[in-house]
Structure formats: structure tokens, C-alpha cells
Amino acid sequence: QVQLVESGGGSVQPGGSLTLSCAASKSEYPIAVMGWHRQAPGEDQRELVGRAPIIGDPRYSDSVKGRFTISRDTAKNTVHLQMNDLQPEDTAVYYCEALIQQATDYLTVWGQGTQVTVSS
């Protein structure tokens, strides 16, 4: 099964920047979408940050649009999340997501998560 390995994250002051990276192991099937979700402290559910399809432009949630940028390298099966102008409300565990197009359905695979903390 495909595995996702994340790197980056850490602590930063408001207004700062961080970059997260995610690398997928070799996949027998096409990885249709790679993206990022996050789960804030005390929240039960993950929030979509953005997704990059195999063809087309990335899409972002309204909360990060204009501040975050997703870049995907389909040849290397990697996806990066450049986060600028970080704010305390961006504090969360960030999870990489891969949507794998198998023969008859799609499989969602998650990374282990990486912590991003924004505070002064």
C-alpha cells in the first residue's frame, strides 16, 4: 500500500512562513489527487486546506486562499504546502492526503501528520 511521509512543520511567529512536504511511495495505480488537511486543537474533524489534482490547478479552502500554495510534482509523487502569513488560527496538525485511483474505486491514504504552531 502507498505510504505518505511528511516533513517540515514546527513553530513560527504570526506573519511567518513554513513549508510542508509530503512524499508518496511507489504506487501501482495513479494518484489522482494529493493534498493537505488540518486538524486544529480541540476539533474532532479535519479541515480541507487544499488539493492538487493530477491535471489542473490546485483548489484551496477560503481560509487559506491567497496565503497558502500547493505545488505537486507528479513525476516524483511529492506535494508541498507553502504557508505564508501564518496566523494563530492556522495552528493545527497538518495531514497529507493521497487519493489513489484503483481499478474500481478510490482509496484515500493519509500521512502521519505534522504539527504547525503559530504563536508569539
MARGU-696714 format. One record per atom (N, C-alpha, C): x, y, z. Coordinates in pm, whole numbers, plus 50000, padded with zeros to 5 digits. Each point is the difference from the previous one (the first is absolute). Example, Ala and Ser with C-alpha at 12.3 -4.5 7.8 and 13.67 -1.06 7.14 Angstrom:
BEGIN
513194943150780
499115011950000
500905012050000
499655010549928
500825011950006
499235010950073
END
This chain:
BEGIN
500844988150000
499165011950000
500895012550000
499505010349937
500735012649993
500155005850140
501185005150028
500245006950127
500415014349971
499585008850089
500315014249988
500925004050114
501085006749967
500955004750101
500055015249994
499685006250112
499965014650006
501275005350068
500325012349965
501115006950065
499705014850004
500725007150084
499765014250019
499185002150125
499385011450009
499255003250119
500885006050107
499405003050113
500735006150110
499275012050056
500765008850064
499405011850064
500475012649928
499105009549991
500315012649932
499175011150061
500495012349990
499255011550049
498965004349898
498955006850044
499015005149905
500655008349890
499524997649879
500585006749884
501124992249935
500454989650064
501104992049949
499564989949894
500984992549953
499764990249893
500584986450036
499384989849947
500494986350013
499674992449873
500764989649974
499734991249888
499914985650048
498934993549962
499834985850027
500224992249872
500564988150014
500214991449884
499454986150029
499594993449893
499444986550012
500474991949879
500524988250028
500464991249894
499244986850009
499484995649886
499284987449994
500914989049948
499884988350061
500764988549949
499424995849865
500694991049933
499594995949867
498594994250003
499195004249902
498614995849994
499754992049874
499284989050017
499634991849885
498975007349913
499205008450065
498925007149932
500305015049998
499355007249913
500225014649997
499535006650129
500745009950044
499585008150114
499255011949942
498684999250007
499165010049933
500145013850065
500075000150131
500035012750073
500994998850115
500755010550024
500805001350123
499655013450062
499914999950131
499625012550065
500304999950147
499425009950067
500245002050143
498705002950073
499904994250116
498945003250096
500675004250130
499225005650090
500545003450132
498944997950107
500484997450120
499124998150113
500485008950114
499175009750033
500365009750103
499824994050139
500675005550100
499844994850136
498555000550045
499534989050057
498654999350051
498934997049896
500394999449875
499054997049894
499964985049973
498804995049970
499854985749975
500304996449855
499825009449910
500134996949859
501135007749934
500464994449892
501035006649921
499355009549901
500695011049975
499535010149906
500854999349874
499355000649886
500745000349874
500785013149989
501294998949968
500825011749972
500055002549850
500324989749925
500055001249856
500354986749936
499724998949871
500274987849925
500565003449863
500894991449953
500575001649867
499674987649918
499205001349897
499694988649915
501204996849911
499954988549935
501104996049912
500065009249878
498865005249962
499935009949892
499155011750050
500465011949979
499245011750040
500635007450116
499385011050036
500525008650106
499554995250137
500815002750102
499584996750136
498785008150043
499254994450090
498875007250061
500275001650148
499535011350056
500285003250139
498725003350076
500064997850131
498895004650082
500075015250011
498895006350027
499955014550010
500915005250111
500184992150103
500785004650115
501495001549970
500494993649894
501435000749971
500285006149863
498975002349922
500185005049864
500775013350002
501015000649917
500825012149993
501204999750092
500014990950095
501134998950094
500774986949982
499314989549965
500614986849985
500074996349853
501054992749965
500164995449862
500404985350000
499284992249922
500314985849984
500724998149867
501084992650006
500704996449876
500194984950001
499754994249885
500064985549990
500944996149886
500824989950026
500864994149897
499494985949975
499274998349889
499384987049975
501044989449965
501125004149945
501054990449965
500654994350126
500155008450102
500644995750124
499004995850107
498725001749972
498954997050100
500225007750129
500275012749986
500165008750116
499035011749992
499695005350116
499165011950008
500535008750114
500015013049974
500525009550098
498925010250032
500055004750123
499075010450045
500815011750052
500035010749922
500675012250041
498995008750074
500305003050125
499065007650084
500635013450036
499365010649955
500475013550029
499005007350089
500485010550065
499155008250087
499214991250096
500694991150067
499344991050093
499435007550119
498854995350045
499305006250111
499724989450108
499745004350122
499754990250108
498904990049965
499015004249923
498924990849964
500444989349901
501215001249948
500544989649913
500654988850079
500115001850132
500574989750084
499184987249990
500674989149965
499304987349980
501024989149969
499504987850000
500774989049943
499614999149853
500995000349913
499754999849857
500264986049946
499044995149922
500074986549946
500045000549848
500924992549945
500054998149855
498984989349962
499385001849884
498984990949951
500324996149856
499784987249970
500124995549861
498754992149964
499435003249886
498824992949950
500464991549883
499984986950020
500554990849902
498884994049917
500145001049869
498994994949908
500294985449972
499354991250076
500174985849980
499084995249887
499984986849978
499304994649884
498505003550002
499374998750116
498555001850006
499575010850098
500915005450079
499625010450094
501235008350037
499795009550090
501075008550046
500384996350143
501275000850030
500504997350135
500665012750053
499635003750121
500615011750064
501074995350098
501185005949986
501124996950088
500425012850071
500364998850127
500385011650082
501434998950048
500655011450013
501285000550066
499824999850150
501135000150073
499954998750145
499675013250069
500095010949928
499705013050058
501245007150049
500015013049985
501115008150050
499435012650065
500575003750114
499475011050078
500495013449949
499085009349988
500335014049968
499425008550113
500865007850064
499585008650110
500375014449968
499005008750006
500225014249973
499665007750128
501025006050059
499775007750121
501135010050018
499695010350076
501015010150028
500634997550137
END
